[in-house]
Amino acid sequence: MARRLAIPRYYFHVRRGQITVPDHGGIELANTAGAAVEGARRAQALANAEPLSEASATPGRIIVADDWDTLFEFLF
């Protein structure tokens, strides 16, 4: 019987100032390179979606983590 290999799950938490919105579900991606691409894409999407305001003066970040560690942080 073939054993199924576990596909890693990555989480994309959003932080702005002292507030963090956790990503409880995450998504399965093949590897950390895919997680880095997805994190950068999400940060760019948030940067493009925000109108210029006082809130945008405080940099936000996407925190990319797996089940054990923080892997990357992308500013927006």
Secondary structure by P-SEA (a helix, b strand, c coil): cccccbbbbbbbbbbccccccccccccccccaaaaaaaaaaaaaaaaaaccccccccbbbbbbbbccccccccccc
